[in-house]
Amino acid sequence: MPEDHELTTISEEEQIQNEFDALLNDYLNSNHRKKAELITKAFNFANNAHKGIKRRSGEPYILHPLAVARIVSSEIGMGSTSICASLLHDVVEDTDYTVEDIENLFGKKIAQIVDGLTKISGGVFAQEASSQAENFRKLLLTMSEDIRVILIKIADRLHNMRTLGSMPPAKQYKIAGETEYIYAPLAHRLGLFRIKTELENLSFKYDHPDTYALIEQKLAIDKDKRDLFYKEFTEPIKVKLTEMGYDFFLKERIKSVYSIWYKMTTRDIPFDEVYDILALRIIFTPRQGISEKDQCWMLYSAITNIYRPHPERIRDWVGMPKANGYEALHVTVMGPRGKWVEVQIRSNRMNDIAEKGLAAHWKYKTGESEESELDKWMKTIKEILENPEPNAIDFIDTFKLNLFASEIFVFTPKGEIKTIAQGSTALDFAFSLHSDLGMHCIGAKVNHKLVPLSYKLNSGDQIEILTSKKQNPQPEWVEFVSTARAKTKLKNHFKKEDKFFINEGQKKIEEILAAININPENEIMVRIMNHYRYSQRNALFLQAGKNALNLDEIKLILKPKSSSVFGKFLKIPFVGSSTDNKKHPTVPIDGNPAKIDRKKTVYLTEENAEIAYNLAQCCHPIPGDDVLGFVDESEKLMIHKRQCKIAAKLKTNFGERLVSAEWAAHKSMVFEEILEIKGIDKKGVMIEILKVISEDYSVNISKINIKTTAGIFIGRFNILVHDTEDIENLCKNIKKIKEISSTHRVQI
């Protein structure tokens, strides 16, 4: 036995040494100053600190910091300081060593980054504190001090996602959900496009394994056709660029599984109608004496001489780079066999930034003094942190508004160019210039024409803000803005106003209670809140302070009622609305709810429907949908679709309340779903559709809504089905009708 143990130890040590050698090799082949001794010292220190500790997968723990360091080095392109911090990032949290120990051994900068990573360990996503916004504030504050903290955190998350298979399902949903909701947009905002794509893909793989496998299978089936088309498409481009004397290489870009699924679901189209699966990247070495921008346009000219360009699908991010530093010239051209193909033209430098992100080339490396778009973004983050939302979900939503995927460029009256989020209004722009301009804005002139505050800006607009000292913010303004800065400023303004009304309302209610000799105890206040249908005291006080309630009703509702022998047995709280009388009690009569074992998978059977669980009304899941469970405060289990927007927030904020859930057979339960059918409005087509639904499948129809325009019809059929299999079979057979162009389930 001892000999076997010895062999295992040697094997693990060899594995660890091989990983470290690979890390050192990555570093020595990079452009950074060679500090291999410092990295070796950090590795030896971390290796000793984590000795004997294993990950859930059974691997030695040190392999995780090593993997994070490799991502930081080779995939993000950072130097020795970040590599050392990556190797040491779990030492302070998991061992007896302190930040002071790290500082004494490795210097102040590495210690600061390790300290930042320790403070946000788990961040908003720590199991004990996933419902608290405070941890997320720490993450953002640390990020605004040194961007390397969040870059290492993203690398840490990427490795955790790559090894997520060893986790139980409920934990997988939590981690995948917060990754898609926060980390992927954050990676995109920092220009880490390849990492962002992988994070999205891995999240999707764990949330929807069957759909992921299906799309992957379809991509594999089409591979030979795609390869043939790619060769045919690129051959004349290769010849032309070689004639021009360019040093270049071509790269095939296949749309990610997640992006394909996202396009299919948001546009309600099948896989066969996703036409931009293939794109071409041209990466060239620029010539001396000509600007990169001019050379991009020279290559554009050469390509459009071979293939005709789509006039509305040219994206010039060379003249105006994206806020996250992305530069490239995109053009969509008509290739062989009538297929549109996007071509992305980049220099080596542009490609490096596109692959590894602008953050890796930031100030601490280049010493740039000019304020970059990333600096401006950081400023906005700091502003949000000054007055954070007390509610974790609202706070994260406000932050997410800053992770916008695309920007537009607008001009001031003096011709200065400004970057702002796509979808911004005139009021957003006013706030982006100065808070006072936003607070006193009465309108704007866009391209010299008067427009309202809610006017949505377009790229290239010239905008002048009009103000008045007499103007004050109105409550509806919150609906006019889409940027985090504007929303935060307005909400803070209204919070101050609301404080006054809340105090006034509280005084009024307490005076009424004092007049009838009743103390404002909790039970009394709950009765008043229930009467006026408010779940929070402040909401009640606010409306009372604004004179929006008839407070005379308080005396009536607090009158003593005649007692009944049965009264105490009948007061059982029910879930859902008053119209939903079939729901079972949330709390059993003895008042002790049965605890749900959150570590086990819950099987959703017909027998325990509505007793053990309820189906969420926000997303309307039915058997066959990928689902997860959420345990509320009264231990009631609510079932959501995994892609539900509400579920995405629950994953991010209340991960410890998630439960793995799976459907059992549900062939006797019936659910109402909507089927949308589009096609040519030809005589008899409706009879054929009804025949398939009613006769061939014996499915009942509860409602039909048909609209026809210029010979095309769109029909919505409310049908009663058992599960997703019923819907898939119906769609497949309805599509066999010659006149039908598409049919799909309308996702709520």
SVG drawing of the C-alpha trace seen along z (x, -y; Angstrom):
<svg xmlns="http://www.w3.org/2000/svg" viewBox="-69 -79 84 81">
<polyline fill="none" stroke="black" stroke-width="0.4" points="0.0,0.0 2.7,-2.6 4.4,-2.0 1.1,-2.7 0.7,-5.9 4.3,-6.9 3.6,-6.4 0.5,-8.6 2.4,-11.4 5.1,-11.3 2.6,-11.2 0.8,-14.3 4.1,-16.1 5.1,-15.4 1.7,-16.7 2.2,-19.9 5.7,-20.4 4.6,-19.9 1.9,-22.5 4.4,-25.0 6.9,-24.3 4.2,-25.0 3.4,-28.3 7.0,-29.4 7.4,-28.5 4.3,-30.7 5.9,-33.6 9.3,-33.2 7.8,-33.2 5.9,-36.5 7.1,-40.1 7.3,-40.9 10.4,-41.6 11.9,-38.3 11.2,-37.8 11.1,-34.0 12.8,-33.9 9.9,-35.9 7.3,-33.6 9.2,-30.5 9.3,-31.9 5.5,-32.6 4.8,-29.1 7.0,-27.4 5.3,-29.5 1.8,-28.7 2.6,-25.0 3.7,-24.7 0.8,-26.7 -1.8,-24.5 0.1,-21.2 -2.3,-18.2 -5.4,-20.2 -7.7,-18.8 -10.3,-20.3 -13.8,-18.7 -12.6,-16.9 -9.9,-15.2 -7.0,-17.1 -4.3,-18.8 -5.6,-22.4 -2.4,-24.1 -3.4,-23.1 -6.2,-25.7 -3.9,-28.8 -1.5,-27.4 -4.3,-27.2 -5.5,-30.7 -1.9,-32.0 -1.7,-30.3 -4.9,-32.0 -3.6,-35.4 -0.3,-34.9 -1.1,-33.3 -4.8,-34.2 -4.9,-37.7 -1.2,-38.5 -0.3,-40.0 3.1,-40.1 4.9,-38.8 3.0,-40.9 -0.4,-39.4 1.1,-35.9 2.4,-36.0 -0.9,-37.4 -2.8,-34.6 -0.5,-31.9 -1.1,-33.5 -4.7,-34.5 -6.2,-31.9 -3.3,-31.7 -4.6,-34.4 -8.2,-33.1 -7.4,-29.4 -4.3,-29.3 -2.9,-31.0 -0.7,-33.4 -1.7,-37.1 -1.5,-40.0 1.5,-41.3 3.3,-38.0 2.7,-38.4 3.9,-42.0 7.2,-41.1 8.0,-38.4 6.7,-39.7 6.3,-43.5 3.5,-46.0 1.8,-45.8 1.4,-42.0 0.1,-42.1 -2.5,-44.8 -3.8,-42.7 -4.0,-39.5 -5.7,-41.6 -8.2,-42.8 -8.9,-39.3 -9.3,-38.0 -11.8,-40.7 -14.0,-39.8 -13.5,-36.0 -16.8,-34.8 -17.8,-38.5 -21.5,-39.0 -21.6,-35.3 -20.1,-34.0 -22.5,-31.3 -23.1,-32.9 -23.5,-36.4 -24.9,-36.0 -27.9,-38.1 -25.8,-41.1 -24.9,-44.0 -22.0,-45.0 -19.7,-42.3 -20.3,-43.3 -19.5,-46.9 -16.1,-45.6 -15.5,-43.9 -16.1,-47.1 -14.2,-49.3 -11.2,-47.0 -11.5,-47.0 -11.5,-50.8 -8.2,-50.8 -6.4,-48.3 -8.0,-46.7 -5.7,-43.6 -7.8,-42.5 -10.9,-41.9 -8.8,-40.4 -7.5,-37.8 -11.0,-37.3 -12.3,-36.7 -9.4,-34.2 -10.4,-32.5 -14.0,-32.2 -13.0,-30.9 -11.1,-28.0 -14.0,-27.3 -16.3,-27.1 -13.9,-24.8 -14.0,-22.4 -17.7,-22.9 -18.6,-19.3 -17.5,-18.1 -20.1,-20.3 -23.7,-19.2 -26.4,-20.5 -27.9,-23.2 -24.4,-24.7 -23.8,-24.5 -26.9,-26.5 -25.9,-29.2 -22.3,-29.5 -23.4,-29.3 -26.2,-31.9 -24.0,-34.5 -21.3,-33.9 -23.7,-34.7 -25.3,-37.6 -22.2,-39.4 -18.8,-37.9 -19.4,-37.4 -20.7,-41.1 -17.7,-42.3 -15.2,-40.3 -16.9,-41.9 -16.7,-45.4 -12.9,-44.9 -12.4,-43.7 -11.8,-40.0 -13.9,-38.7 -12.5,-35.2 -12.9,-34.7 -16.4,-36.3 -17.5,-33.8 -16.1,-30.8 -17.9,-31.9 -21.2,-32.3 -20.7,-28.9 -19.9,-27.1 -22.8,-28.8 -25.2,-27.7 -23.7,-24.1 -24.6,-23.6 -28.0,-25.4 -29.2,-23.7 -27.1,-20.6 -29.5,-18.9 -29.9,-22.1 -26.2,-22.7 -25.5,-19.1 -28.1,-19.5 -26.6,-22.7 -23.1,-21.3 -24.2,-18.2 -25.8,-20.4 -22.6,-22.4 -20.6,-19.1 -23.0,-17.8 -22.5,-21.1 -18.7,-21.2 -17.7,-19.6 -20.0,-22.0 -18.7,-25.0 -15.1,-24.0 -15.7,-23.7 -17.5,-27.0 -14.7,-28.7 -12.0,-27.4 -14.0,-28.6 -14.7,-32.0 -11.1,-32.7 -9.2,-31.5 -9.6,-34.8 -8.9,-36.9 -5.6,-35.1 -4.5,-35.6 -5.4,-39.4 -3.7,-40.1 -0.6,-38.2 -0.5,-40.3 -0.7,-43.4 2.4,-42.2 0.8,-41.9 2.0,-39.6 -1.3,-38.3 -3.2,-35.3 -6.8,-34.3 -8.9,-33.0 -12.2,-31.3 -14.6,-32.5 -17.5,-30.1 -20.4,-31.6 -20.4,-30.1 -23.1,-27.7 -24.5,-30.3 -24.6,-33.0 -26.5,-30.7 -29.0,-29.8 -29.4,-33.4 -30.1,-34.4 -32.6,-31.5 -34.5,-32.4 -34.5,-36.2 -35.5,-36.2 -37.6,-33.1 -35.9,-31.3 -34.7,-27.7 -31.0,-26.7 -31.2,-26.6 -32.1,-30.3 -29.0,-31.5 -27.0,-32.7 -24.0,-34.3 -22.5,-31.1 -19.3,-31.6 -17.2,-34.8 -13.7,-35.6 -10.9,-37.5 -8.1,-39.0 -5.1,-39.8 -2.3,-41.7 1.1,-43.1 1.0,-46.9 3.5,-48.5 5.7,-51.3 4.8,-54.9 1.0,-54.3 -1.5,-54.5 -3.2,-51.2 -6.6,-52.9 -5.7,-53.7 -4.4,-50.1 -7.7,-48.6 -9.6,-50.6 -7.2,-49.5 -7.9,-45.9 -11.6,-46.7 -11.4,-48.1 -9.6,-44.9 -12.2,-42.6 -15.2,-44.6 -13.7,-44.4 -14.0,-40.6 -17.4,-40.4 -20.2,-43.0 -20.7,-44.6 -24.0,-45.0 -24.4,-48.8 -26.0,-48.8 -23.6,-46.4 -20.3,-48.2 -18.9,-48.8 -16.0,-51.2 -14.4,-50.7 -11.0,-51.8 -12.0,-55.5 -14.0,-55.3 -12.9,-52.4 -15.4,-50.9 -15.2,-52.1 -13.5,-48.8 -10.7,-49.4 -11.9,-47.2 -10.7,-48.2 -11.5,-46.6 -13.3,-47.2 -16.3,-44.9 -18.0,-44.5 -20.6,-41.9 -20.2,-40.7 -22.2,-38.5 -20.1,-35.3 -20.5,-32.4 -23.9,-30.7 -25.7,-33.8 -24.4,-33.6 -23.7,-36.7 -20.3,-36.5 -18.9,-39.0 -15.3,-39.9 -13.3,-41.5 -10.2,-43.4 -7.6,-43.9 -3.9,-44.7 -1.8,-42.5 -2.0,-45.1 -5.8,-45.4 -6.1,-41.6 -4.0,-41.5 -6.3,-43.9 -9.4,-42.1 -8.1,-38.8 -6.6,-39.9 -8.5,-43.1 -7.5,-46.7 -7.2,-46.3 -4.0,-44.2 -2.4,-47.2 -3.6,-49.8 -1.8,-52.6 0.2,-50.6 2.0,-49.1 2.1,-51.9 2.2,-55.0 -0.5,-56.7 -1.6,-60.1 -4.6,-60.7 -8.0,-59.6 -9.2,-56.5 -12.7,-55.3 -11.9,-52.7 -11.0,-55.6 -14.3,-57.3 -16.1,-54.0 -14.3,-53.6 -15.4,-57.1 -19.0,-56.1 -18.6,-53.0 -17.2,-55.1 -20.2,-57.4 -22.6,-54.4 -20.7,-53.2 -21.1,-56.5 -24.9,-56.0 -25.5,-52.3 -29.0,-50.7 -29.8,-49.0 -31.4,-46.2 -28.8,-43.7 -30.8,-43.0 -31.4,-46.6 -27.8,-47.5 -26.5,-44.8 -29.0,-45.8 -27.8,-49.4 -24.2,-48.2 -25.2,-46.0 -26.5,-49.0 -22.8,-50.0 -21.8,-46.7 -23.4,-47.8 -22.4,-45.8 -22.4,-48.6 -21.9,-52.4 -22.8,-55.2 -21.0,-58.4 -22.6,-61.8 -21.4,-65.4 -21.8,-68.5 -22.7,-71.9 -19.0,-72.7 -18.2,-69.5 -16.7,-67.5 -17.3,-63.7 -18.8,-61.9 -19.3,-58.1 -22.6,-57.0 -24.5,-53.7 -26.7,-52.6 -30.3,-53.3 -29.5,-56.5 -32.0,-59.4 -31.5,-63.2 -31.9,-63.1 -29.1,-60.4 -26.8,-62.6 -27.6,-65.7 -26.6,-63.6 -23.5,-62.3 -22.3,-65.9 -23.2,-67.1 -25.7,-66.3 -27.0,-69.9 -27.7,-69.8 -29.7,-66.6 -31.6,-67.9 -32.7,-71.1 -33.1,-69.7 -36.3,-70.8 -35.5,-69.4 -32.9,-69.2 -32.1,-70.1 -30.9,-67.1 -29.5,-68.2 -31.0,-71.6 -34.5,-70.3 -36.4,-70.4 -36.9,-66.9 -38.4,-65.7 -36.3,-64.4 -37.2,-60.8 -35.8,-61.1 -33.5,-58.2 -30.1,-59.2 -28.5,-57.8 -24.9,-57.6 -23.7,-60.8 -26.4,-63.0 -25.4,-66.5 -27.1,-67.4 -27.6,-70.6 -29.2,-70.4 -31.8,-73.0 -32.2,-73.8 -34.2,-76.0 -33.5,-76.8 -37.2,-76.4 -37.2,-72.8 -37.1,-70.0 -36.9,-66.2 -40.3,-64.4 -40.9,-60.8 -41.5,-59.7 -38.0,-60.7 -36.7,-57.4 -38.5,-55.7 -36.9,-58.1 -33.3,-57.1 -31.3,-53.9 -27.8,-54.7 -26.7,-53.8 -25.4,-57.3 -28.7,-59.0 -30.8,-56.3 -28.6,-56.6 -28.8,-60.4 -32.6,-60.5 -33.3,-57.7 -31.1,-59.4 -33.0,-62.7 -36.4,-61.0 -35.1,-59.1 -34.4,-62.4 -37.9,-63.7 -39.5,-60.4 -37.9,-60.6 -39.9,-63.8 -43.2,-62.2 -42.4,-58.9 -41.9,-60.9 -45.1,-62.9 -47.1,-59.7 -45.8,-57.9 -46.8,-60.9 -50.4,-60.9 -50.9,-57.2 -49.5,-57.3 -51.8,-60.3 -54.9,-58.4 -53.9,-55.4 -53.2,-57.6 -56.7,-59.1 -58.3,-55.6 -55.9,-54.5 -54.1,-51.9 -50.3,-51.5 -48.5,-51.1 -47.4,-47.5 -46.3,-45.2 -49.6,-43.2 -51.6,-46.5 -49.3,-47.8 -49.5,-44.5 -53.3,-44.7 -53.2,-48.3 -50.6,-47.3 -52.8,-44.4 -55.8,-46.6 -54.1,-49.1 -52.2,-46.3 -48.6,-47.2 -45.9,-44.8 -43.6,-47.4 -44.2,-50.1 -42.3,-52.8 -44.5,-52.3 -47.6,-52.8 -46.1,-55.8 -45.0,-57.4 -48.5,-57.2 -50.0,-58.4 -47.6,-61.4 -48.6,-62.3 -52.3,-62.2 -52.9,-59.4 -54.8,-57.2 -58.1,-57.6 -56.7,-57.2 -60.2,-57.4 -60.5,-53.7 -58.0,-52.8 -60.6,-53.3 -63.0,-50.9 -60.5,-48.1 -59.3,-48.2 -62.8,-47.9 -63.0,-44.7 -64.7,-41.8 -67.0,-39.2 -65.0,-36.1 -65.8,-32.7 -64.9,-29.3 -63.7,-28.4 -61.8,-31.6 -58.4,-30.4 -58.7,-27.3 -59.6,-29.2 -56.8,-31.7 -54.5,-29.8 -52.4,-31.9 -52.7,-30.9 -50.1,-31.3 -50.9,-33.3 -53.8,-35.6 -57.3,-35.5 -58.5,-34.1 -56.1,-31.1 -58.1,-29.1 -56.6,-25.8 -53.2,-26.6 -52.3,-24.7 -51.4,-26.4 -47.8,-27.7 -47.7,-26.8 -49.3,-23.6 -51.8,-24.1 -49.2,-23.2 -47.2,-26.1 -44.0,-24.1 -43.1,-24.0 -41.4,-20.9 -37.7,-21.6 -36.5,-21.0 -33.2,-19.1 -31.4,-21.5 -28.6,-19.1 -30.9,-16.6 -32.7,-16.8 -36.5,-17.3 -38.6,-15.3 -41.7,-17.1 -44.5,-14.6 -48.2,-15.0 -49.0,-13.9 -47.0,-16.5 -47.9,-19.4 -48.9,-22.6 -48.4,-20.8 -44.6,-20.4 -44.0,-23.0 -45.6,-25.9 -44.8,-26.8 -43.6,-30.4 -46.0,-32.7 -43.2,-34.9 -41.9,-32.2 -44.6,-29.5 -42.5,-26.4 -44.0,-23.1 -42.7,-19.5 -39.8,-19.2 -38.4,-22.7 -35.0,-23.0 -35.9,-24.1 -34.6,-24.8 -36.2,-25.3 -36.0,-28.3 -36.9,-27.9 -38.6,-31.0 -38.5,-32.2 -41.5,-30.0 -39.8,-26.9 -42.1,-26.8 -40.5,-25.6 -41.0,-27.8 -40.1,-26.2 -38.6,-28.5 -37.3,-28.0 -33.5,-28.2 -33.4,-31.0 -36.0,-33.0 -34.9,-36.6 -36.2,-36.4 -34.3,-33.1 -31.1,-34.8 -31.4,-37.3 -32.1,-34.6 -29.1,-32.6 -26.9,-35.7 -28.3,-36.9 -29.7,-33.9 -27.6,-31.0 -27.8,-29.1 -31.6,-28.8 -31.4,-27.1 -32.5,-23.4 -31.9,-21.0 -35.3,-20.0 -36.3,-17.5 -39.7,-16.6 -41.2,-13.2 -44.0,-12.0 -46.9,-14.5 -49.2,-13.1 -52.4,-13.9 -51.6,-17.5 -52.5,-20.1 -50.8,-23.5 -51.9,-26.3 -49.2,-27.4 -49.2,-29.8 -48.1,-28.6 -47.2,-31.3 -47.6,-30.3 -46.5,-32.4 -47.2,-31.6 -48.8,-32.5 -52.5,-33.4 -53.9,-30.9 -57.4,-29.5 -57.8,-26.3 -54.5,-26.7 -56.3,-27.4 -58.3,-24.2 -55.1,-22.2 -53.5,-23.8 -56.7,-23.0 -56.7,-19.4 -53.1,-18.8 -53.8,-20.4 -57.3,-19.0 -57.6,-15.8 -54.0,-14.4 -52.9,-15.3 -56.3,-15.7 -55.0,-18.9 -57.6,-21.3 -57.5,-25.0 -58.7,-27.6 -58.2,-30.7 -57.2,-31.8 -55.9,-35.2 -55.2,-35.7 -53.7,-38.8 -53.2,-39.0 -51.1,-41.7 -50.3,-41.7 -50.9,-38.0 -49.0,-36.9 -50.7,-35.7 -49.6,-35.5 -51.7,-33.3 -51.5,-32.8 -53.1,-29.5 -53.6,-29.0 -53.3,-25.2 -53.6,-22.8 -50.6,-20.4 -49.0,-18.0 -45.3,-18.9 -42.7,-20.3 -42.7,-17.1 -46.4,-17.8 -45.3,-21.2 -42.3,-19.9 -44.4,-17.3 -47.1,-19.8 -44.5,-22.3 -42.8,-19.6 -46.0,-18.5 -47.5,-22.0 -44.2,-23.0 -44.9,-20.2 -47.8,-22.3 -46.4,-23.9 -47.6,-27.4 -46.2,-27.6 -42.9,-29.4 -42.4,-29.1 -44.0,-27.8 -42.8,-28.1 -43.8,-28.2 -44.1,-31.8 -41.8,-31.9 -43.1,-34.0"/>
</svg>
